Amino acid sequence: MKFFKRIVLAFSLFSQFVVAIENNVDIYGPLVDEITSSFTKDMLKNYDMTCDLAGGSMPYDVEILGYGFNGCKQLQIEEARSLIIKWSEDLIRKVNANEKIRPYLHNYPFTNKNINLAIDLEIVNGGTKYPVDPPYIAFIILTHGKIRYSVYDEENSFLNSFKGKTVLIETYEEAFKIESEKL
């Protein structure tokens, strides 16, 4: 399951990535690295999640930043929504607060449509990682302004690898509104 999800996420992140030649990548590349380092360190420190994929779409400017994380947690949809909204807002704040990168952003302010986030959730039993069982969310992905929540599903196998079933798709705006109403 994990292998297929990583392949899908890697394809999603890197299918958008085109190597930038003579397009100021030598200037904005280190700025993106700085943001990536800060963001992924915060996620490890505050949520015990490791980043196993980072990329984006930056052929001429910084259009999309994408990250894939892995962690051992059991989250219901409500908790998963809170997590993905919190993370995406943290990333958006980091990007928009960095004045040096602004001239190289595809659009300013950077928004949820400029980020891809994926979170793969598992449990550990006896030192071995296993997918979390429903009703817990096994995979959360934010891409193109939509959030998809999937649970592990042994019966619905795709290529005998990622065994997941989407239980909810919502727009970022819908999820953000739900989270805002909690405050």
C-alpha positions in Angstrom: 0.0 0.0 0.0 2.7 2.5 1.0 4.7 1.8 -2.2 1.8 2.6 -4.5 0.7 5.7 -2.6 4.3 7.0 -2.8 4.4 6.3 -6.5 1.1 8.1 -7.1 2.2 11.0 -5.0 5.6 11.2 -6.6 4.0 11.1 -10.0 1.6 13.8 -9.0 4.4 16.0 -7.6 7.0 15.4 -10.2 4.7 15.3 -13.2 4.3 19.0 -12.6 8.0 19.6 -12.1 10.1 20.8 -15.1 13.7 21.5 -14.6 14.2 25.3 -14.8 17.1 26.3 -17.1 18.2 29.9 -16.8 15.0 31.0 -15.2 16.3 32.3 -11.9 16.2 28.8 -10.3 19.6 29.5 -8.9 18.0 32.4 -6.9 14.6 30.9 -5.9 15.8 27.3 -5.5 17.7 28.0 -2.2 14.7 30.1 -1.0 12.3 27.2 -1.6 14.8 24.9 0.1 14.8 27.2 3.1 11.0 27.2 3.3 11.0 23.4 2.8 13.5 22.9 5.6 11.6 25.0 8.1 8.2 23.5 7.2 9.3 19.9 7.4 11.2 20.4 10.6 8.1 21.9 12.2 6.0 19.0 11.1 8.5 16.5 12.6 8.8 18.5 15.8 5.2 19.3 16.4 3.4 16.3 14.8 6.0 13.5 14.7 5.5 13.3 10.9 8.4 12.7 8.5 8.6 14.2 5.0 9.4 11.6 2.4 8.6 13.6 -0.7 9.2 17.2 -1.6 8.8 18.8 -5.0 6.6 21.1 -7.0 6.1 23.0 -10.2 8.9 25.6 -10.7 9.8 25.8 -14.4 9.8 29.6 -14.6 8.7 30.6 -11.1 7.4 29.0 -7.9 3.9 27.8 -8.9 3.3 24.8 -6.7 5.0 23.3 -3.7 4.2 19.7 -2.8 5.1 17.5 0.2 4.4 14.0 1.2 4.4 13.0 4.9 4.3 9.8 6.8 3.3 9.3 10.4 1.8 6.9 12.9 -1.5 8.3 14.0 -5.2 7.3 14.1 -7.4 10.1 13.0 -11.1 10.4 12.3 -12.2 12.7 9.4 -12.6 15.7 11.7 -9.1 15.4 13.1 -7.6 14.8 9.6 -9.4 17.9 8.3 -8.0 19.9 11.2 -4.5 18.6 10.5 -4.5 19.3 6.8 -6.0 22.8 7.2 -3.5 23.7 9.9 -0.5 22.4 7.9 -1.6 24.1 4.7 -2.2 27.4 6.4 1.2 27.1 8.1 2.9 26.5 4.8 1.0 29.4 3.1 2.0 31.7 5.9 5.7 30.7 5.6 5.7 31.3 1.9 3.9 34.6 2.0 6.0 35.9 4.9 9.2 35.3 3.0 9.8 38.6 1.2 12.8 37.3 -0.7 10.8 34.7 -2.6 7.8 37.0 -3.5 9.2 38.2 -6.8 9.6 34.5 -7.9 6.1 33.3 -6.9 3.7 32.5 -9.7 1.1 34.5 -7.8 1.2 36.5 -4.6 -0.3 35.8 -2.2 0.4 32.1 -2.4 -2.9 30.1 -1.8 -4.1 26.6 -1.1 -4.2 26.1 -4.9 -0.5 26.5 -5.0 0.2 23.6 -2.6 0.0 19.8 -2.7 0.1 18.0 0.6 -0.3 14.3 1.2 -0.3 12.5 4.6 0.1 8.7 4.9 -1.1 7.4 8.2 -0.2 4.0 9.7 0.1 2.2 13.1 3.1 0.3 14.5 2.6 -3.1 16.0 5.6 -5.0 17.1 8.0 -2.8 15.2 6.0 -3.3 11.9 4.0 -0.6 10.2 0.4 -1.4 9.2 -2.3 0.7 7.5 -4.9 2.1 10.0 -8.2 0.4 9.8 -11.5 2.2 9.2 -13.0 4.3 10.5 -9.6 5.9 10.8 -8.2 7.8 7.8 -5.3 6.2 6.1 -4.5 8.8 3.5 -5.2 12.5 3.1 -4.3 14.5 0.1 -4.8 18.2 -0.8 -4.3 19.0 -4.4 -5.9 21.5 -6.8 -7.9 23.1 -4.0 -9.6 19.8 -3.0 -9.1 17.5 0.0 -9.6 13.7 -0.4 -9.8 11.4 2.7 -9.3 7.7 2.2 -9.6 4.7 4.4 -7.9 1.3 4.1 -10.1 -1.2 2.3 -8.7 -4.7 1.7 -11.5 -5.6 -0.8 -11.1 -2.6 -3.1 -7.6 -3.2 -4.3 -6.0 -1.2 -7.1 -3.1 -3.1 -8.7 -2.9 -5.1 -5.4 -1.0 -2.2 -3.8 -3.0 0.8 -2.6 -6.0 -0.6 -1.0 -8.0 2.5 -0.3 -11.5 3.8 -0.6 -12.3 7.5 -0.7 -14.8 8.4 2.0 -15.0 12.2 1.5 -13.9 14.8 -1.0 -14.4 18.4 -0.1 -13.1 21.7 -1.4 -10.4 23.5 0.7 -12.9 26.3 1.2 -15.5 24.0 2.7 -12.9 22.4 5.0 -11.5 25.8 6.0 -15.1 27.1 6.8 -15.7 24.0 9.0 -12.5 24.6 10.9 -13.1 28.3 11.2 -16.5 27.7 12.8 -14.8 25.7 15.6 -13.0 28.7 16.8 
